[in-house]
């Protein structure tokens, strides 16, 4: 028996493989429409319009490919269409992200950027798992929109949104739109919207675990209104309501490299030394990357990060082993995937030059949602300061974020602590530390390192993060050379040091050894997420156990897959 075919418009915007995998996981076949003359646009019975990244870039791609009139004809025919993320935003009249670009105009509102000064400094972009409030009239009738569950959490990643005033909300409802609203800090915005055959979500259902798959499934089955039980509306009063509305995000990180036998393995070491201390000296093998990623997803990880910690040599970039890892992982892991290592301008063994933008595009096509940049971020920041705090326009951060949006670019920072007696003699941002240095120094700063801590640069970590935000980064992965492999907890001073440099979300990394370290970092710093590695790989604790511990401690985490 042949499967029903679902069509997806592809304007070369971000990771579509995960959407394809989600639809196929639900029992359908997927075909992409990359040309407006494709006859399938006339016969398709279900259509998706996904988009990631910059509003103007997406719409210019959409219009240049001639999709405007065929899409209008499709909508006018009454056939169902689902937009996702920028695919939702395209239906508005415009966005302050790209003031000169007109939207499709179906919804008479413009998108604006979240206020980074809200709550005294919330992170922008809005990255993480948030609730979705159902229209009150639907709730009173015991119904919900396309299976959206107010008790579930959904994954968002965006800087611009349809931020609503109460009059605007009433106006849209009067015009026949059914709205679902989410809150980020004090700002409320459209997280899902529907009218007649149109349905769109600001969140990524294909990256929202089982809850997101349920939304896609309802759309594919044509179940616009489904039943909502009273259980779905119950809230545990003992769990915190975070100021931003986001859950405490737990990320599992897998350091991936080839071992001495040529096998791709997940490894972990002390101070970046991944070899066994035994006589063999072999690369520590903790498991296979795809299998471990799926395990952590099943345990409830909110994201999975793959870091290529050594170059895969003698292989064209199109055959890079990490591409296959991502492709396979994305088939069963329906949460965001980040890949780091090798996201730079490269030269293939045959001499072909491959720009970082193309490298990133290949990873996005394989299933990655974000790319992590380490050494090249340091080089870009150094150039930024040499160039009077201006970008050159050609660094990986700038080229990738210009095409795929700032939320697609993560900066991986490897700082090392240095003590100082007199801050006035240091050209970097310093802090007064609670842990005096070996000679009683009461101040410290952090220098940036690269190559796994082997190279120390004349650049402060605070200054690096400040520069990278200006260049177009969207998130900071804050490692710590001093804490890596220690299992003694995160460097809390470092995390708030980095948070003071930027409005971007910060992920705390390095040092987690037990669940209490996650609670400590969330309660004592302003971190947006916390990452674990060795404690998970060695089987000492599971992601699920960490989340259960945090829930018992009264912290808000996502508990459904």
Secondary structure, DSSP 4 states (H G I P E B T S, - for coil): -PPPEEEEE--S-S--HHHHHHHHHTT-EEEEE-STT-THHHH-SEEEEEE-S-HHHHHHHHHHTTHHHHHHHHHHTT-EEEEEEHHHHTTEEEEGGGTT-B---SEEEEEEE--TTGGGT--SSEEEEE--BPPHHHHHTTEEETT--TTS-EEEEESEE-B--HHHHHHHHHTT-EEEEEEETTEEEEEEEEETTEEEESS-GGGSHHHHHHHHHHHHHT-SEEE--GGGG---TTS---SSS---EEEEEEEEEE-TTS-EEEE--BTTB-B-SSSS-PBP--B-HHHHHHHHHHHT-SEEEEEE-S---SS-GGG-HHHHHHHHHTTT--SEEEEES--S-EE-TTS-EE-HHHHHHHHHHHT-SEEEE-HHHHHHHHHHHHTTS---S-SHHHHHHHHH-GGGEEEEEEEEEEEES-GGG-SS--EE-SS--TT---EEEEEEEETTTTEEEEEEHHHHHHHHHHHT--EEEEEETTTTT--S---HHHHHHHHTT-SSEEEE-S---SHHHHHHHHHHS--SEEEE-HHHHTTSS-HHHHHHHHHHTT-------
